[in-house]
Amino acid sequence: MSQLLYSAILALALSTSAYAQTPAEAERRENLRMCLDGRYPSLCHKALLTQSERAQVDEAERRENLRMCLDGRYPSLCHKALLTQSERAQVDEAERRENLRMCLDGRYPSLCHKALLTQSERAQVDEAERRENLRMCLDGRYPSLCHKALLTQSERAQVDEAERQAKLTSPKPHQDSQGSNGNNRRGTSRSNYGYGSGGCGSRGGPGWRRPDGKCASWRD
């Protein structure tokens, strides 16, 4: 039998076998694939697994949980009950490192867990938060976000001036062209040309005034 013919027969047999699977078998196979990924335990139907498959899935979930925990940025997604004692120590250090990085940014005090900081780290973080607060305050446009209690007396004076300048340069409310100014312009125009009760044109004239202030006639 030629190699080409053998390959064709093998492909046909595999295809027939795939089509011969029942819906239940297909569901079990897809469930096993999902479970062995390890990242989606809530989507894994463990009742469909054999004992040996369950052991493989448990290991996959433990491995993926450890990977997530060692990232350090998502403590709420880390299931520490699945960690060994040595892994727990590594994870605690990862979380402390990421918390310090967040705290030293200075822009997100509410996300900084200061209980995890050492005394020297706390001093660095306080300085970072003071620096970022001063930067925000000196912008002048966001007084409500400025914590003035963190400012020195000289910084407070600079911030007050920045806020004053921000108010001066902020866009003024748009004045309606049909508002009082517009009406005044139209009223002035009508007065100049004598329209209105008793004005030039009320007695049949052209309705405008001469340079001497008198109403013009049609002869003019």
N, CA, C and O of each residue as an XYZ file, in Angstrom:
880
protein
N       0.854     -1.198      0.000
C       0.000      0.000      0.000
C       0.887      1.244      0.000
O       1.819      1.345      0.798
N       0.604      2.168     -0.874
C       1.432      3.369     -0.972
C       1.220      4.255      0.250
O       0.194      4.197      0.927
N       2.233      5.075      0.500
C       2.146      5.995      1.648
C       0.979      6.963      1.491
O       0.310      7.291      2.470
N       0.733      7.421      0.266
C      -0.342      8.377      0.009
C      -1.697      7.755      0.313
O      -2.555      8.396      0.922
N      -1.896      6.491     -0.114
C      -3.158      5.816      0.134
C      -3.366      5.577      1.627
O      -4.473      5.724      2.147
N      -2.278      5.207      2.305
C      -2.366      4.958      3.740
C      -2.777      6.233      4.492
O      -3.600      6.184      5.407
N      -2.197      7.367      4.096
C      -2.523      8.641      4.742
C      -3.990      9.000      4.535
O      -4.643      9.519      5.440
N      -4.508      8.717      3.328
C      -5.902      9.024      3.036
C      -6.838      8.173      3.882
O      -7.837      8.671      4.402
N      -6.512      6.876      4.022
C      -7.350      5.978      4.820
C      -7.332      6.401      6.299
O      -8.362      6.362      6.972
N      -6.151      6.806      6.798
C      -6.023      7.212      8.188
C      -6.833      8.485      8.453
O      -7.499      8.610      9.481
N      -6.762      9.427      7.506
C      -7.519     10.668      7.656
C      -9.016     10.393      7.668
O      -9.752     10.997      8.448
N      -9.477      9.474      6.798
C     -10.884      9.119      6.743
C     -11.336      8.469      8.045
O     -12.433      8.739      8.533
N     -10.481      7.607      8.607
C     -10.827      6.919      9.848
C     -10.959      7.918     11.002
O     -11.877      7.829     11.818
N     -10.019      8.872     11.051
C     -10.072      9.876     12.114
C     -11.311     10.755     11.976
O     -11.952     11.113     12.964
N     -11.634     11.096     10.720
C     -12.801     11.928     10.480
C     -14.066     11.204     10.890
O     -14.950     11.792     11.513
N     -14.155      9.946     10.547
C     -15.330      9.145     10.899
C     -15.469      9.014     12.402
O     -16.573      9.047     12.946
N     -14.306      8.860     13.079
C     -14.330      8.727     14.532
C     -14.832      9.997     15.192
O     -15.577      9.951     16.170
N     -14.407     11.154     14.636
C     -14.834     12.434     15.197
C     -16.334     12.615     15.062
O     -17.009     13.061     15.990
N     -16.852     12.255     13.868
C     -18.294     12.405     13.640
C     -19.100     11.430     14.468
O     -20.277     11.651     14.750
N     -18.427     10.318     14.864
C     -19.152      9.290     15.606
C     -19.346      9.663     17.069
O     -20.122      9.015     17.772
N     -18.636     10.724     17.550
C     -18.765     11.121     18.935
C     -20.179     11.630     19.226
O     -20.790     12.336     18.424
N     -20.666     11.247     20.393
C     -21.981     11.727     20.815
C     -21.846     13.142     21.367
O     -20.740     13.549     21.722
N     -22.935     13.902     21.451
C     -22.882     15.245     22.039
C     -22.312     15.236     23.455
O     -21.596     16.159     23.842
N     -22.623     14.207     24.220
C     -22.128     14.118     25.593
C     -20.609     13.977     25.616
O     -19.937     14.588     26.448
N     -20.069     13.169     24.699
C     -18.620     12.985     24.630
C     -17.933     14.285     24.211
O     -16.876     14.634     24.736
N     -18.548     15.004     23.253
C     -17.984     16.269     22.806
C     -17.983     17.293     23.948
O     -17.024     18.047     24.118
N     -19.059     17.308     24.717
C     -19.155     18.233     25.843
C     -18.092     17.912     26.896
O     -17.474     18.818     27.454
N     -17.884     16.626     27.164
C     -16.889     16.222     28.164
C     -15.489     16.613     27.722
O     -14.667     17.050     28.527
N     -15.227     16.447     26.420
C     -13.899     16.786     25.888
C     -13.636     18.286     26.000
O     -12.550     18.699     26.404
N     -14.640     19.108     25.638
C     -14.471     20.561     25.699
C     -14.355     21.044     27.140
O     -13.608     21.977     27.435
N     -15.102     20.400     28.035
C     -15.010     20.754     29.441
C     -13.607     20.456     29.986
O     -13.037     21.250     30.735
N     -13.066     19.304     29.599
C     -11.722     18.942     30.050
C     -10.695     19.954     29.542
O      -9.777     20.330     30.272
N     -10.849     20.392     28.295
C      -9.929     21.379     27.730
C      -9.995     22.688     28.523
O      -8.966     23.293     28.823
N     -11.194     23.111     28.852
C     -11.365     24.335     29.633
C     -10.761     24.191     31.026
O     -10.074     25.091     31.510
N     -11.021     23.065     31.658
C     -10.540     22.838     33.021
C      -9.016     22.809     33.086
O      -8.420     23.351     34.017
N      -8.386     22.176     32.097
C      -6.927     22.045     32.107
C      -6.222     23.366     31.832
O      -5.013     23.477     32.037
N      -6.961     24.363     31.373
C      -6.366     25.689     31.197
C      -5.978     26.272     32.554
O      -4.951     26.938     32.685
N      -6.813     26.014     33.561
C      -6.483     26.415     34.928
C      -6.862     27.832     35.305
O      -6.822     28.189     36.483
N      -7.234     28.657     34.314
C      -7.509     30.070     34.607
C      -8.973     30.360     34.921
O      -9.303     31.437     35.417
N      -9.853     29.394     34.632
C     -11.291     29.672     34.779
C     -11.971     28.565     35.596
O     -12.799     27.830     35.059
N     -11.636     28.438     36.874
C     -12.220     27.367     37.695
C     -13.745     27.415     37.747
O     -14.397     26.374     37.831
N     -14.315     28.614     37.698
C     -15.774     28.722     37.791
C     -16.474     28.184     36.552
O     -17.669     27.891     36.593
N     -15.739     28.050     35.444
C     -16.324     27.530     34.204
C     -16.074     26.027     34.032
O     -16.528     25.415     33.066
N     -15.352     25.456     34.977
C     -15.009     24.030     34.891
C     -16.050     23.188     35.634
O     -16.287     23.382     36.826
N     -16.666     22.251     34.908
C     -17.644     21.341     35.518
C     -16.908     20.076     35.963
O     -16.738     19.134     35.189
N     -16.482     20.075     37.207
C     -15.634     18.983     37.696
C     -16.392     17.664     37.847
O     -15.787     16.601     37.979
N     -17.716     17.748     37.825
C     -18.490     16.506     37.913
C     -18.310     15.643     36.665
O     -18.576     14.441     36.696
N     -17.855     16.260     35.557
C     -17.661     15.520     34.309
C     -16.264     14.907     34.197
O     -15.965     14.231     33.213
N     -15.408     15.136     35.195
C     -14.020     14.675     35.127
C     -13.839     13.307     35.785
O     -14.546     12.951     36.727
N     -12.886     12.563     35.268
C     -12.497     11.323     35.928
C     -11.570     11.678     37.091
O     -11.184     12.838     37.237
N     -11.214     10.709     37.907
C     -10.363     10.965     39.065
C      -8.981     11.460     38.640
O      -8.435     12.385     39.242
N      -8.419     10.841     37.601
C      -7.093     11.261     37.134
C      -7.150     12.648     36.488
O      -6.231     13.451     36.650
N      -8.237     12.927     35.755
C      -8.399     14.253     35.149
C      -8.550     15.318     36.233
O      -8.026     16.423     36.094
N      -9.256     14.997     37.300
C      -9.453     15.929     38.405
C      -8.109     16.319     39.030
O      -7.895     17.477     39.389
N      -7.220     15.352     39.152
C      -5.891     15.633     39.710
C      -5.112     16.588     38.804
O      -4.448     17.508     39.283
N      -5.200     16.359     37.489
C      -4.511     17.246     36.539
C      -5.085     18.665     36.597
O      -4.348     19.649     36.540
N      -6.390     18.750     36.709
C      -7.048     20.060     36.748
C      -6.690     20.811     38.029
O      -6.435     22.015     37.997
N      -6.673     20.098     39.156
C      -6.300     20.728     40.420
C      -4.895     21.323     40.337
O      -4.650     22.416     40.848
N      -3.991     20.618     39.707
C      -2.618     21.102     39.556
C      -2.570     22.313     38.623
O      -1.829     23.263     38.875
N      -3.361     22.278     37.547
C      -3.399     23.404     36.618
C      -3.935     24.666     37.319
O      -3.405     25.759     37.121
N      -4.968     24.512     38.120
C      -5.542     25.654     38.843
C      -4.555     26.194     39.873
O      -4.431     27.407     40.042
N      -3.858     25.301     40.554
C      -2.874     25.732     41.548
C      -1.741     26.507     40.875
O      -1.268     27.514     41.403
N      -1.315     26.034     39.719
C      -0.229     26.696     38.976
C      -0.650     28.089     38.519
O       0.107     29.049     38.666
N      -1.848     28.198     37.969
C      -2.314     29.502     37.477
C      -2.578     30.473     38.628
O      -2.343     31.674     38.496
N      -3.065     29.955     39.750
C      -3.286     30.817     40.913
C      -1.958     31.377     41.423
O      -1.867     32.552     41.778
N      -0.938     30.533     41.456
C       0.379     30.992     41.905
C       0.912     32.075     40.973
O       1.488     33.062     41.429
N       0.723     31.892     39.685
C       1.179     32.894     38.715
C       0.477     34.237     38.970
O       1.118     35.288     38.955
N      -0.809     34.198     39.198
C      -1.553     35.417     39.476
C      -1.088     36.069     40.775
O      -0.908     37.284     40.842
N      -0.899     35.251     41.799
C      -0.494     35.778     43.103
C       0.879     36.431     43.052
O       1.095     37.470     43.676
N       1.804     35.833     42.318
C       3.169     36.356     42.256
C       3.261     37.643     41.453
O       4.282     38.329     41.501
N       2.211     37.981     40.719
C       2.191     39.271     40.024
C       2.190     40.413     41.034
O       2.819     41.449     40.822
N       1.470     40.203     42.141
C       1.482     41.167     43.236
C       0.500     42.307     43.111
O       0.271     43.033     44.079
N      -0.095     42.485     41.924
C      -0.968     43.642     41.709
C      -2.431     43.359     41.999
O      -3.233     44.289     42.089
N      -2.793     42.081     42.149
C      -4.212     41.738     42.293
C      -4.429     40.835     43.520
O      -4.794     39.670     43.365
N      -4.212     41.352     44.716
C      -4.365     40.512     45.921
C      -5.759     39.911     46.054
O      -5.910     38.799     46.561
N      -6.780     40.641     45.600
C      -8.147     40.137     45.756
C      -8.422     38.927     44.863
O      -9.369     38.180     45.109
N      -7.592     38.730     43.817
C      -7.789     37.588     42.918
C      -6.907     36.400     43.292
O      -6.955     35.351     42.651
N      -6.109     36.577     44.327
C      -5.187     35.515     44.754
C      -5.838     34.650     45.831
O      -6.251     35.149     46.878
N      -5.923     33.357     45.561
C      -6.490     32.412     46.530
C      -5.340     31.840     47.353
O      -4.718     30.847     46.973
N      -5.072     32.477     48.474
C      -3.893     32.101     49.266
C      -4.031     30.748     49.941
O      -3.042     30.164     50.382
N      -5.245     30.256     50.020
C      -5.444     28.931     50.607
C      -4.806     27.835     49.749
O      -4.539     26.735     50.234
N      -4.564     28.146     48.463
C      -3.961     27.158     47.558
C      -2.430     27.207     47.582
O      -1.784     26.419     46.892
N      -1.846     28.110     48.358
C      -0.397     28.286     48.359
C       0.277     27.476     49.466
O      -0.300     27.233     50.527
N       1.506     27.070     49.188
C       2.318     26.451     50.236
C       2.897     27.562     51.109
O       2.754     28.741     50.784
N       3.534     27.202     52.190
C       4.087     28.199     53.100
C       5.176     29.028     52.404
O       5.218     30.249     52.560
N       6.045     28.378     51.647
C       7.110     29.102     50.952
C       6.541     29.989     49.847
O       7.026     31.098     49.624
N       5.506     29.495     49.152
C       4.866     30.308     48.112
C       4.189     31.532     48.731
O       4.213     32.618     48.151
N       3.593     31.358     49.894
C       2.918     32.461     50.580
C       3.911     33.583     50.900
O       3.583     34.764     50.785
N       5.123     33.200     51.302
C       6.153     34.195     51.599
C       6.547     34.968     50.341
O       6.746     36.182     50.387
N       6.658     34.257     49.220
C       6.989     34.924     47.950
C       5.878     35.891     47.526
O       6.145     36.991     47.043
N       4.651     35.466     47.715
C       3.511     36.286     47.324
C       3.420     37.532     48.200
O       3.155     38.626     47.701
N       3.636     37.370     49.489
C       3.606     38.521     50.399
C       4.642     39.558     49.983
O       4.368     40.758     50.019
N       5.811     39.110     49.595
C       6.867     40.015     49.153
C       6.502     40.698     47.840
O       6.782     41.881     47.650
N       5.870     39.943     46.925
C       5.440     40.516     45.648
C       4.389     41.607     45.879
O       4.442     42.666     45.253
N       3.451     41.352     46.763
C       2.407     42.338     47.054
C       2.994     43.577     47.730
O       2.579     44.700     47.443
N       3.952     43.370     48.621
C       4.588     44.504     49.292
C       5.352     45.359     48.284
O       5.321     46.588     48.348
N       6.039     44.695     47.350
C       6.818     45.417     46.322
C       5.904     46.241     45.425
O       6.201     47.401     45.140
N       4.801     45.659     44.980
C       3.877     46.381     44.097
C       3.167     47.505     44.830
O       2.898     48.557     44.249
N       2.861     47.287     46.112
C       2.233     48.350     46.894
C       3.184     49.535     47.040
O       2.759     50.685     46.926
N       4.458     49.269     47.289
C       5.442     50.340     47.406
C       5.566     51.123     46.108
O       5.669     52.349     46.123
N       5.555     50.415     44.991
C       5.638     51.081     43.679
C       4.436     52.011     43.492
O       4.602     53.141     43.032
N       3.246     51.558     43.835
C       2.051     52.381     43.724
C       2.129     53.591     44.644
O       1.794     54.705     44.239
N       2.569     53.376     45.879
C       2.627     54.454     46.863
C       3.618     55.539     46.452
O       3.347     56.728     46.620
N       4.776     55.126     45.908
C       5.814     56.085     45.542
C       5.437     56.918     44.325
O       6.092     57.919     44.033
N       4.389     56.515     43.614
C       3.899     57.334     42.508
C       3.364     58.663     43.032
O       3.525     59.703     42.393
N       2.728     58.616     44.198
C       2.267     59.818     44.860
C       0.918     60.329     44.422
O       0.345     61.199     45.077
N       0.389     59.799     43.311
C      -0.860     60.331     42.770
C      -2.105     59.619     43.276
O      -3.220     60.111     43.104
N      -1.912     58.444     43.910
C      -3.080     57.648     44.295
C      -3.014     57.266     45.779
O      -2.897     56.082     46.095
N      -3.084     58.227     46.684
C      -2.988     57.914     48.114
C      -4.020     56.903     48.590
O      -3.742     56.101     49.480
N      -5.217     56.940     47.996
C      -6.278     56.041     48.441
C      -5.991     54.580     48.082
O      -6.581     53.672     48.668
N      -5.085     54.348     47.123
C      -4.743     52.984     46.719
C      -3.485     52.469     47.420
O      -3.070     51.329     47.216
N      -2.895     53.315     48.237
C      -1.652     52.946     48.928
C      -1.968     52.354     50.298
O      -2.621     52.994     51.123
N      -1.505     51.136     50.531
C      -1.705     50.478     51.824
C      -0.481     50.770     52.697
O       0.515     50.048     52.653
N      -0.575     51.831     53.483
C       0.595     52.289     54.233
C       0.988     51.344     55.355
O       2.099     51.421     55.879
N       0.079     50.456     55.722
C       0.398     49.485     56.767
C       1.483     48.505     56.312
O       2.133     47.861     57.135
N       1.670     48.401     54.994
C       2.687     47.483     54.462
C       4.053     48.144     54.324
O       5.013     47.489     53.919
N       4.160     49.432     54.655
C       5.407     50.169     54.462
C       6.273     50.164     55.714
O       5.776     50.117     56.840
N       7.590     50.212     55.485
C       8.503     50.409     56.603
C       8.522     51.891     56.950
O       7.929     52.701     56.236
N       9.190     52.254     58.029
C       9.227     53.652     58.450
C       9.922     54.525     57.414
O       9.470     55.634     57.132
N      11.024     54.028     56.842
C      11.748     54.809     55.831
C      10.941     54.914     54.543
O      10.954     55.955     53.887
N      10.235     53.838     54.175
C       9.390     53.872     52.980
C       8.233     54.864     53.173
O       7.848     55.564     52.237
N       7.694     54.916     54.376
C       6.591     55.824     54.671
C       7.041     57.274     54.475
O       6.282     58.100     53.967
N       8.269     57.579     54.879
C       8.790     58.935     54.703
C       8.913     59.281     53.223
O       8.595     60.399     52.819
N       9.377     58.319     52.403
C       9.490     58.543     50.955
C       8.118     58.758     50.320
O       7.948     59.614     49.452
N       7.156     57.978     50.762
C       5.800     58.065     50.210
C       5.154     59.392     50.586
O       4.495     60.019     49.757
N       5.340     59.825     51.835
C       4.793     61.112     52.259
C       5.352     62.240     51.405
O       4.620     63.155     51.027
N       6.635     62.181     51.100
C       7.253     63.210     50.263
C       6.723     63.157     48.836
O       6.510     64.196     48.213
N       6.507     61.942     48.313
C       5.957     61.791     46.956
C       4.545     62.366     46.881
O       4.201     63.047     45.915
N       3.736     62.096     47.884
C       2.358     62.611     47.897
C       2.358     64.138     48.039
O       1.531     64.813     47.428
N       3.275     64.682     48.836
C       3.358     66.132     48.990
C       3.767     66.787     47.668
O       3.234     67.830     47.288
N       4.722     66.159     46.978
C       5.188     66.696     45.693
C       4.074     66.694     44.657
O       3.885     67.685     43.951
N       3.339     65.602     44.557
C       2.256     65.511     43.577
C       1.107     66.442     43.927
O       0.455     66.997     43.042
N       0.861     66.612     45.229
C      -0.189     67.537     45.643
C       0.188     68.966     45.255
O      -0.663     69.717     44.779
N       1.455     69.352     45.452
C       1.898     70.694     45.083
C       1.766     70.919     43.580
O       1.363     71.995     43.139
N       2.106     69.900     42.802
C       1.984     70.017     41.352
C       0.534     70.262     40.957
O       0.253     71.114     40.114
N      -0.375     69.527     41.555
C      -1.800     69.711     41.268
C      -2.270     71.096     41.688
O      -3.001     71.757     40.951
N      -1.846     71.540     42.885
C      -2.287     72.836     43.405
C      -1.792     73.980     42.520
O      -2.531     74.930     42.264
N      -0.541     73.894     42.050
C       0.034     74.972     41.249
C      -0.585     75.071     39.859
O      -0.369     76.056     39.153
N      -1.354     74.055     39.460
C      -2.082     74.148     38.203
C      -3.119     75.261     38.281
O      -3.363     75.974     37.308
N      -3.723     75.396     39.455
C      -4.652     76.478     39.705
C      -6.082     76.236     39.282
O      -6.990     76.950     39.706
N      -6.288     75.229     38.445
C      -7.630     75.023     37.893
C      -8.509     74.091     38.720
O      -9.714     73.999     38.486
N      -7.900     73.393     39.696
C      -8.660     72.391     40.439
C      -8.508     72.596     41.953
O      -7.925     71.748     42.629
N      -9.015     73.690     42.486
C      -8.865     73.973     43.921
C      -9.422     72.871     44.815
O      -8.893     72.611     45.896
N     -10.490     72.228     44.359
C     -11.116     71.198     45.191
C     -10.236     69.955     45.337
O     -10.436     69.162     46.257
N      -9.263     69.779     44.439
C      -8.363     68.622     44.508
C      -7.054     68.956     45.218
O      -6.194     68.092     45.391
N      -6.913     70.200     45.619
C      -5.683     70.649     46.269
C      -5.821     70.520     47.783
O      -6.725     71.102     48.383
N      -4.920     69.754     48.395
C      -4.922     69.603     49.857
C      -3.975     70.652     50.431
O      -2.771     70.420     50.547
N      -4.525     71.795     50.785
C      -3.692     72.926     51.201
C      -3.031     72.702     52.556
O      -2.090     73.410     52.915
N      -3.516     71.731     53.298
C      -2.897     71.420     54.586
C      -1.481     70.869     54.407
O      -0.683     70.895     55.343
N      -1.166     70.365     53.198
C       0.159     69.804     52.936
C       1.149     70.855     52.439
O       2.318     70.541     52.217
N       0.699     72.101     52.261
C       1.535     73.151     51.694
C       2.257     73.956     52.775
O       1.757     74.126     53.887
N       3.450     74.447     52.416
C       4.140     75.385     53.289
C       3.527     76.771     53.082
O       2.694     76.954     52.194
N       3.928     77.733     53.884
C       3.365     79.073     53.778
C       3.709     79.702     52.429
O       2.859     80.342     51.810
N       4.946     79.525     51.970
C       5.337     80.100     50.675
C       4.634     79.392     49.522
O       4.252     80.028     48.540
N       4.462     78.073     49.642
C       3.749     77.328     48.602
C       2.288     77.768     48.545
O       1.695     77.854     47.469
N       1.722     78.042     49.710
C       0.322     78.475     49.763
C       0.139     79.790     48.995
O      -0.852     79.974     48.289
N       1.104     80.696     49.143
C       1.033     81.969     48.429
C       1.112     81.746     46.914
O       0.394     82.394     46.152
N       1.984     80.829     46.480
C       2.101     80.527     45.046
C       0.805     79.921     44.506
O       0.366     80.241     43.402
N       0.212     79.052     45.296
C      -1.024     78.388     44.870
C      -2.173     79.393     44.790
O      -2.969     79.347     43.853
N      -2.265     80.290     45.756
C      -3.318     81.308     45.721
C      -3.193     82.146     44.450
O      -4.197     82.473     43.816
N      -1.956     82.494     44.079
C      -1.738     83.278     42.864
C      -2.088     82.457     41.621
O      -2.661     82.989     40.670
N      -1.749     81.179     41.623
C      -2.071     80.304     40.485
C      -3.578     80.191     40.308
O      -4.070     80.230     39.180
N      -4.310     80.052     41.391
C      -5.772     79.961     41.304
C      -6.370     81.282     40.815
O      -7.341     81.287     40.057
N      -5.780     82.412     41.257
C      -6.274     83.714     40.805
C      -6.064     83.880     39.303
O      -6.953     84.350     38.593
N      -4.874     83.489     38.823
C      -4.596     83.584     37.393
C      -5.502     82.657     36.581
O      -5.936     83.003     35.483
N      -5.781     81.479     37.133
C      -6.653     80.530     36.434
C      -8.057     81.090     36.267
O      -8.701     80.870     35.241
N      -8.532     81.817     37.281
C      -9.863     82.429     37.179
C      -9.880     83.529     36.128
O     -10.857     83.688     35.396
N      -8.768     84.300     36.060
C      -8.717     85.401     35.090
C      -8.681     84.903     33.648
O      -9.235     85.531     32.747
N      -8.026     83.776     33.447
C      -7.864     83.264     32.079
C      -8.915     82.239     31.685
O      -8.920     81.759     30.551
N      -9.814     81.897     32.618
C     -10.850     80.913     32.274
C     -11.833     81.540     31.302
O     -12.083     82.743     31.378
N     -12.405     80.747     30.379
C     -13.357     81.275     29.394
C     -14.552     81.922     30.076
O     -15.112     81.369     31.023
N     -14.946     83.116     29.581
C     -16.112     83.802     30.114
C     -17.383     83.205     29.522
O     -17.361     82.695     28.401
N     -18.483     83.261     30.254
C     -19.763     82.759     29.715
C     -20.111     83.492     28.434
O     -19.956     84.711     28.353
N     -20.582     82.761     27.433
C     -20.925     83.355     26.144
C     -22.119     84.291     26.291
O     -23.156     83.915     26.838
N     -21.955     85.525     25.789
C     -23.052     86.498     25.877
C     -23.964     86.351     24.681
O     -23.527     86.424     23.532
N     -25.211     86.146     24.960
C     -26.190     85.934     23.899
C     -26.280     87.160     23.000
O     -26.513     88.274     23.469
N     -26.093     86.941     21.706
C     -26.141     88.053     20.759
C     -27.533     88.669     20.696
O     -27.698     89.790     20.214
N     -28.541     87.932     21.186
C     -29.899     88.456     21.193
C     -30.271     89.045     22.549
O     -31.422     89.403     22.800
N     -29.215     89.140     23.458
C     -29.475     89.628     24.797
C     -29.585     91.130     24.830
O     -29.909     91.780     23.837
N     -29.295     91.681     26.046
C     -29.516     93.107     26.250
C     -28.654     93.955     25.340
O     -29.097     94.992     24.845
N     -27.362     93.496     25.105
C     -26.497     94.288     24.240
C     -27.033     94.358     22.826
O     -26.992     95.404     22.179
N     -27.538     93.226     22.358
C     -28.088     93.193     21.012
C     -29.302     94.096     20.896
O     -29.477     94.805     19.905
N     -30.136     94.059     21.925
C     -31.316     94.913     21.892
C     -30.944     96.387     21.925
O     -31.578     97.221     21.279
N     -29.889     96.692     22.701
C     -29.456     98.078     22.771
C     -28.960     98.564     21.421
O     -29.221     99.689     20.993
N     -28.207     97.633     20.747
C     -27.707     98.031     19.432
C     -28.860     98.299     18.478
O     -28.853     99.269     17.720
N     -29.855     97.413     18.533
C     -30.987     97.614     17.632
C     -31.756     98.878     18.008
O     -32.234     99.608     17.139
N     -31.873     99.131     19.335
C     -32.575    100.332     19.777
C     -31.837    101.578     19.354
O     -32.455    102.568     18.960
N     -30.497    101.539     19.432
C     -29.701    102.688     19.011
C     -29.859    102.933     17.531
O     -29.977    104.069     17.072
N     -29.857    101.828     16.789
C     -30.001    101.951     15.343
C     -31.338    102.587     14.994
O     -31.418    103.465     14.135
N     -32.390    102.129     15.676
C     -33.714    102.694     15.388
C     -33.762    104.165     15.766
O     -34.399    104.962     15.077
N     -33.080    104.542     16.878
C     -33.097    105.941     17.298
C     -32.381    106.809     16.283
O     -32.837    107.901     15.946
N     -31.226    106.297     15.788
C     -30.460    107.090     14.830
C     -31.249    107.349     13.556
O     -31.190    108.422     12.955
N     -31.982    106.325     13.176
C     -32.709    106.485     11.918
C     -34.125    107.006     12.111
O     -34.850    107.228     11.142
N     -34.513    107.197     13.359
C     -35.791    107.838     13.630
C     -36.987    106.938     13.580
O     -38.115    107.430     13.551
N     -36.789    105.596     13.570
C     -37.938    104.703     13.572
C     -38.547    104.673     14.954
O     -37.866    104.927     15.948
N     -39.810    104.366     15.019
C     -40.482    104.288     16.308
C     -41.482    105.432     16.435
O     -41.607    106.288     15.560
N     -42.169    105.409     17.533
C     -43.242    106.396     17.727
C     -42.668    107.808     17.779
O     -41.798    108.094     18.603
N     -43.154    108.706     16.893
C     -42.754    110.091     16.895
C     -41.427    110.369     16.245
O     -40.976    111.515     16.264
N     -40.767    109.363     15.661
C     -39.454    109.570     15.076
C     -39.549    109.987     13.630
O     -40.634    110.130     13.066
N     -38.330    110.188     13.019
C     -38.296    110.517     11.596
C     -38.962    109.409     10.803
O     -38.720    108.234     11.076
N     -39.776    109.742      9.850
C     -40.487    108.756      9.051
C     -41.863    108.472      9.544
O     -42.663    107.864      8.832
N     -42.180    108.910     10.792
C     -43.529    108.664     11.305
C     -44.569    109.522     10.609
O     -45.763    109.228     10.674
N     -44.108    110.623      9.918
C     -45.047    111.488      9.215
C     -44.863    111.387      7.702
O     -45.226    112.309      6.971
N     -44.310    110.292      7.237
C     -44.199    110.073      5.808
C     -42.841    110.370      5.219
O     -42.664    110.234      4.009
N     -41.856    110.777      6.038
C     -40.513    111.055      5.523
C     -39.742    109.774      5.259
O     -40.258    108.681      5.491
N     -38.486    109.900      4.766
C     -37.687    108.703      4.456
C     -37.231    107.955      5.692
O     -36.835    106.792      5.610
N     -37.287    108.626      6.855
C     -36.992    107.901      8.081
C     -35.560    107.975      8.558
O     -35.140    107.123      9.342
N     -34.783    108.967      8.116
C     -33.429    109.111      8.637
C     -33.126    110.580      8.909
O     -33.837    111.458      8.421
N     -32.084    110.855      9.680
C     -31.737    112.228     10.054
C     -30.555    112.744      9.247
O     -29.663    111.993      8.852
N     -30.580    114.043      9.018
C     -29.469    114.692      8.339
C     -28.332    114.918      9.340
O     -28.536    114.752     10.543
N     -27.148    115.289      8.870
C     -26.028    115.549      9.784
C     -26.333    116.612     10.814
O     -25.755    116.613     11.901
N     -27.255    117.535     10.477
C     -27.587    118.586     11.459
C     -28.582    118.109     12.501
O     -28.995    118.886     13.361
N     -28.989    116.795     12.435
C     -29.884    116.230     13.433
C     -31.337    116.330     13.114
O     -32.160    115.749     13.821
N     -31.696    117.057     12.055
C     -33.099    117.201     11.683
C     -33.526    116.047     10.789
O     -32.705    115.462     10.082
N     -34.838    115.715     10.825
C     -35.357    114.636      9.981
C     -35.243    115.020      8.521
O     -35.593    116.135      8.133
N     -34.761    114.112      7.727
C     -34.627    114.380      6.285
C     -35.993    114.314      5.617
O     -36.893    113.602      6.061
N     -36.120    115.084      4.525
C     -37.329    115.021      3.728
C     -36.999    114.310      2.427
O     -35.841    114.014      2.133
N     -38.066    114.037      1.638
C     -37.819    113.349      0.376
C     -37.018    114.215     -0.586
O     -36.392    113.693     -1.509
N     -37.028    115.566     -0.380
C     -36.239    116.442     -1.238
C     -34.742    116.278     -1.005
O     -33.930    116.497     -1.904
N     -34.383    115.876      0.260
C     -32.986    115.709      0.596
C     -32.423    114.457     -0.080
O     -31.244    114.144      0.086
